């Protein structure tokens, strides 16, 4: 076994998931089998993972406490068989990470858990309208970058992407492609600490410049069109993909491709567990529901136990559909 598993931190899930399981799991396709999930440890990923976990338990599987890792070692852990799946793979953002971990030979993308994930660069609306700033390319102008220079180094300060995330590769690539390396400081660290500071500065009436994505609560706190505007980029440019086209039909160009959040599993595991694979293929949580949940978590400072209760409530509100997924998956495992 690789050293990788021993280097992964185990996150203990708080309490057991309360749901209506048969008194005995006899005859269920997952009976006597355990499954090892892996996630990033971010609170914002617990909800979707909980829904998947509840489904697997309904199929009779014993789901182990989740391992925690950043995206590259996470994919590698799944490829090596140290974990069985993750429910937070962004397709297409994580393609380089997926390929580096072994690609389709060792891994498999299954279903679409949450479609239409987006990313982009934003500034506050007041500054955009006052100075006519609508495109990232304008940051080559010293007068523009001075507006967002918070540390006095002559560069605009971007609240950016955490190290090890897929968005880091895109932002770093685009700073070079758009010749902005000397114009923008890509501030990295704990994203949630950085964005909290950004929101505080906005509430104090200061200009802000940040990267974010959806699903996430940030878009519900800083509303596009009301509080902030999304910047266009000078042209389409993504790392390792010279033919990429990120322009939308309306002519806007965020610089990022539309992503589907998918489950990635160990290929051998998926082949040996058709019931789990079929459930992975079927389960889906609309992006609107994820955004609503993440805003609730942000406003209530929800802990892991509360998020699991919210996942149970979501399932109860979609019980007929959820039961149909379980029935289909059970049939696949017979």
WOCOR-V737450 format. One record per residue. N is the residue number from 1. SS is DSSP state (H for helix, E for strand, C for the rest). PSI is psi in whole degrees, 0 to 359 (NA if undefined). OMEGA is omega in whole degrees, -180 to 180 (NA if undefined). Layout:
N_SS_PSI_OMEGA ; N_SS_PSI_OMEGA
This chain:
1_C_141_-179 ; 2_C_156_175 ; 3_H_343_-172 ; 4_H_319_-175 ; 5_H_320_-178 ; 6_H_342_-179 ; 7_H_354_-179 ; 8_C_135_179 ; 9_E_141_179 ; 10_E_130_176 ; 11_C_124_178 ; 12_C_124_175 ; 13_C_139_-174 ; 14_C_113_176 ; 15_C_177_179 ; 16_C_157_179 ; 17_C_125_-178 ; 18_C_118_178 ; 19_C_166_-177 ; 20_C_97_174 ; 21_C_152_173 ; 22_C_154_-179 ; 23_C_326_177 ; 24_C_142_-178 ; 25_C_12_-177 ; 26_C_133_178 ; 27_C_349_178 ; 28_C_146_-174 ; 29_C_335_-179 ; 30_C_5_-177 ; 31_C_130_177 ; 32_C_7_-179 ; 33_C_144_176 ; 34_E_153_-179 ; 35_E_137_-180 ; 36_C_104_175 ; 37_E_165_174 ; 38_E_141_-178 ; 39_E_182_-178 ; 40_C_343_-174 ; 41_C_356_177 ; 42_C_136_178 ; 43_H_324_-177 ; 44_H_352_179 ; 45_H_355_-174 ; 46_H_319_-174 ; 47_H_308_-179 ; 48_H_320_178 ; 49_H_323_-180 ; 50_H_319_178 ; 51_H_318_178 ; 52_H_316_-179 ; 53_H_316_180 ; 54_H_319_178 ; 55_H_317_179 ; 56_H_321_178 ; 57_H_326_175 ; 58_H_332_179 ; 59_C_0_176 ; 60_C_357_-180 ; 61_C_150_168 ; 62_E_117_-177 ; 63_E_120_-178 ; 64_C_163_173 ; 65_C_140_-174 ; 66_C_138_168 ; 67_E_161_-179 ; 68_E_133_176 ; 69_C_161_171 ; 70_C_169_-170 ; 71_H_313_-179 ; 72_H_308_178 ; 73_H_335_176 ; 74_H_311_180 ; 75_H_323_179 ; 76_H_321_178 ; 77_H_320_178 ; 78_H_316_-180 ; 79_H_323_-178 ; 80_C_355_180 ; 81_C_10_176 ; 82_C_344_172 ; 83_C_157_-176 ; 84_C_327_-177 ; 85_E_162_166 ; 86_E_152_-179 ; 87_E_23_-174 ; 88_E_45_176 ; 89_E_123_178 ; 90_E_115_178 ; 91_E_95_53 ; 92_C_353_-174 ; 93_C_322_-174 ; 94_C_13_179 ; 95_H_313_179 ; 96_H_321_179 ; 97_H_319_179 ; 98_H_313_-178 ; 99_H_320_-180 ; 100_H_335_-180 ; 101_C_354_179 ; 102_C_348_176 ; 103_H_207_-175 ; 104_H_343_179 ; 105_H_325_-176 ; 106_C_341_-174 ; 107_E_164_174 ; 108_E_133_173 ; 109_E_134_-176 ; 110_E_131_173 ; 111_E_188_174 ; 112_E_100_-177 ; 113_E_313_178 ; 114_E_115_-177 ; 115_E_163_168 ; 116_E_44_172 ; 117_E_140_-177 ; 118_E_163_178 ; 119_E_164_176 ; 120_E_176_178 ; 121_E_139_-176 ; 122_E_151_168 ; 123_E_165_179 ; 124_E_147_-175 ; 125_H_321_-178 ; 126_H_316_180 ; 127_H_320_178 ; 128_H_314_-177 ; 129_H_323_-178 ; 130_H_320_-174 ; 131_H_1_179 ; 132_C_36_-179 ; 133_C_117_-178 ; 134_C_351_-173 ; 135_E_140_-180 ; 136_H_331_-180 ; 137_H_338_180 ; 138_H_347_-178 ; 139_H_356_171 ; 140_H_342_179 ; 141_C_120_-180 ; 142_H_327_-179 ; 143_H_325_180 ; 144_H_312_-177 ; 145_H_334_178 ; 146_H_331_-180 ; 147_H_326_-174 ; 148_C_16_179 ; 149_C_103_-176 ; 150_C_347_-177 ; 151_C_5_174 ; 152_C_20_-179 ; 153_C_4_179 ; 154_C_0_179 ; 155_C_150_172 ; 156_E_137_-179 ; 157_E_115_179 ; 158_E_122_169 ; 159_E_106_-166 ; 160_C_210_-171 ; 161_C_141_-179 ; 162_C_144_179 ; 163_C_134_-180 ; 164_C_350_177 ; 165_C_157_-179 ; 166_H_325_-179 ; 167_H_336_177 ; 168_H_317_-179 ; 169_H_320_-178 ; 170_H_312_-178 ; 171_H_314_-180 ; 172_H_320_177 ; 173_H_315_-175 ; 174_H_329_176 ; 175_H_325_177 ; 176_H_314_-176 ; 177_H_323_-179 ; 178_C_7_180 ; 179_C_49_-178 ; 180_C_8_-176 ; 181_C_325_-180 ; 182_C_3_-177 ; 183_C_335_-174 ; 184_E_132_171 ; 185_E_120_179 ; 186_E_96_-177 ; 187_E_121_-177 ; 188_C_158_-178 ; 189_C_214_174 ; 190_C_112_-176 ; 191_H_318_-174 ; 192_H_329_174 ; 193_H_318_-180 ; 194_H_318_-178 ; 195_H_330_176 ; 196_H_319_177 ; 197_H_322_178 ; 198_H_316_179 ; 199_H_321_177 ; 200_H_318_179 ; 201_H_322_178 ; 202_H_315_-179 ; 203_H_336_177 ; 204_C_0_177 ; 205_C_15_-179 ; 206_C_154_175 ; 207_C_147_178 ; 208_C_151_-178 ; 209_E_117_-172 ; 210_E_161_172 ; 211_E_142_172 ; 212_E_181_-177 ; 213_E_170_174 ; 214_E_133_17 ; 215_C_133_175 ; 216_C_157_-178 ; 217_C_342_-175 ; 218_H_319_-179 ; 219_H_343_176 ; 220_H_339_179 ; 221_H_315_175 ; 222_C_95_-171 ; 223_C_128_178 ; 224_E_132_-179 ; 225_C_335_178 ; 226_C_307_-178 ; 227_C_323_-173 ; 228_E_167_173 ; 229_E_148_177 ; 230_E_133_-180 ; 231_C_145_167 ; 232_E_165_174 ; 233_C_160_-176 ; 234_C_323_180 ; 235_C_168_179 ; 236_C_130_178 ; 237_C_116_179 ; 238_E_148_-179 ; 239_C_130_177 ; 240_C_12_-177 ; 241_E_84_-176 ; 242_C_339_-178 ; 243_C_6_-178 ; 244_C_141_176 ; 245_C_107_-179 ; 246_C_6_179 ; 247_E_139_180 ; 248_C_163_-179 ; 249_C_332_-180 ; 250_C_3_178 ; 251_C_349_178 ; 252_C_156_-178 ; 253_E_102_-178 ; 254_C_342_-176 ; 255_C_356_-178 ; 256_C_145_176 ; 257_C_153_171 ; 258_C_136_-176 ; 259_E_147_168 ; 260_E_131_176 ; 261_E_121_-172 ; 262_E_164_173 ; 263_E_132_172 ; 264_E_130_-179 ; 265_E_159_170 ; 266_E_129_-174 ; 267_H_316_-180 ; 268_H_318_178 ; 269_H_314_-179 ; 270_H_320_180 ; 271_H_326_-178 ; 272_H_351_-179 ; 273_C_72_-177 ; 274_H_331_179 ; 275_H_313_178 ; 276_H_317_-179 ; 277_H_320_179 ; 278_H_321_177 ; 279_H_317_176 ; 280_H_323_-178 ; 281_H_327_-172 ; 282_H_322_-171 ; 283_C_135_179 ; 284_C_141_179 ; 285_C_115_-177 ; 286_C_147_-178 ; 287_H_328_178 ; 288_H_321_179 ; 289_H_321_179 ; 290_H_316_179 ; 291_H_319_179 ; 292_H_318_179 ; 293_H_316_-178 ; 294_H_325_175 ; 295_H_319_177 ; 296_H_316_179 ; 297_H_318_-179 ; 298_H_314_-176 ; 299_H_327_-176 ; 300_H_355_-175 ; 301_C_48_-175 ; 302_C_141_174 ; 303_C_179_-176 ; 304_H_317_-178 ; 305_H_318_180 ; 306_H_322_179 ; 307_H_321_177 ; 308_H_322_176 ; 309_H_322_178 ; 310_H_324_177 ; 311_H_319_177 ; 312_H_320_179 ; 313_H_321_178 ; 314_H_316_179 ; 315_H_317_180 ; 316_H_325_179 ; 317_H_345_179 ; 318_C_36_-169 ; 319_H_316_-178 ; 320_H_315_179 ; 321_H_315_-179 ; 322_H_316_179 ; 323_H_326_179 ; 324_H_325_176 ; 325_H_317_-180 ; 326_H_319_180 ; 327_H_316_179 ; 328_H_318_-180 ; 329_H_321_178 ; 330_H_317_179 ; 331_H_320_180 ; 332_H_333_-178 ; 333_C_359_-178 ; 334_C_NA_NA
